[in-house]
Amino acid sequence: MAKYYISKTEVEYNADGKLVGREIVLTRPDSKRNVRLALQRYQAIGIPNVHMCESKPSRLRKLTALANKRRKADRELTLADVAADLLELDKEAAKREA
């Protein structure tokens, strides 16, 4: 029996002006009936560009790895970033006291 999952497609322009598309997996693979019902719920609450895909393990692993890579890249925070934020907070506190 085939398994299916729900994914969302986002298409946008990057900083260089190139058109970039990405697929984001929203659910784990499940039976066709359950996924179809979940898809109807997602569409009912207004999530755009969602669709049902047949589960192919290699593709699913690839999409999950890309999502993890994007998520980790967005969360990296350096000591310099924290120092800049602290300096800004000190300036704001000094303005309030003066």
C-alpha positions in Angstrom: 0.0 0.0 0.0 1.4 3.4 -1.0 2.0 6.1 1.6 1.4 9.8 1.0 2.5 13.1 2.7 1.5 16.7 2.5 4.0 19.4 1.4 3.9 23.1 0.7 5.6 24.8 -2.2 7.0 28.3 -1.9 8.3 30.3 -4.9 10.1 33.6 -4.4 12.9 35.8 -5.6 16.2 35.7 -3.8 18.6 38.6 -3.1 20.1 38.2 -6.6 16.7 38.5 -8.3 16.6 34.8 -9.2 13.4 32.8 -8.9 13.8 30.1 -6.2 11.4 27.4 -5.3 11.4 25.0 -2.4 9.1 22.3 -1.1 8.5 22.0 2.6 7.2 18.7 4.0 4.4 19.3 6.5 3.3 15.8 7.5 4.7 12.3 7.9 3.8 9.6 5.3 0.4 8.0 6.0 -2.5 6.3 4.1 -4.1 8.1 1.2 -7.4 8.6 3.0 -5.8 10.2 6.1 -3.6 12.5 4.1 -6.5 13.5 1.9 -8.5 14.5 5.0 -5.6 16.4 6.4 -5.1 18.2 3.1 -8.7 19.3 3.2 -8.2 20.7 6.8 -5.0 22.6 5.7 -6.9 24.1 2.8 -9.9 25.0 5.0 -7.7 27.0 7.4 -6.2 28.9 4.5 -2.7 27.5 4.0 -1.8 28.2 0.4 0.1 26.0 -2.1 -0.3 22.7 -0.2 -0.5 19.4 -2.1 -0.4 15.6 -1.6 2.6 13.7 -2.7 3.4 10.0 -2.9 6.1 9.1 -0.5 9.4 8.1 -2.0 11.9 7.6 0.9 14.9 9.0 -0.9 13.1 12.2 -1.9 11.6 12.6 1.6 15.0 12.2 3.2 16.4 14.8 0.8 13.7 17.3 1.5 13.9 16.8 5.3 17.7 17.3 5.2 17.3 20.6 3.2 14.7 21.8 5.6 17.0 21.1 8.6 19.9 22.9 6.8 17.8 26.0 6.2 16.5 25.9 9.8 19.9 25.7 11.3 21.3 28.4 9.0 18.6 30.8 10.2 19.3 30.2 13.9 23.1 30.7 14.0 23.9 33.5 16.4 27.5 34.7 17.1 29.0 36.5 20.1 29.4 39.6 17.9 25.6 39.7 17.3 24.9 39.4 21.0 27.5 42.2 21.8 25.9 44.5 19.3 22.5 43.9 20.8 23.7 44.5 24.3 25.4 47.8 23.2 22.1 48.9 21.7 20.2 48.1 24.9 22.8 50.0 26.9 22.3 53.1 24.7 18.5 52.9 25.1 18.8 52.6 28.8 21.1 55.6 29.0 18.6 57.7 26.9 15.8 56.7 29.3 17.8 57.7 32.4 18.9 61.1 30.9 
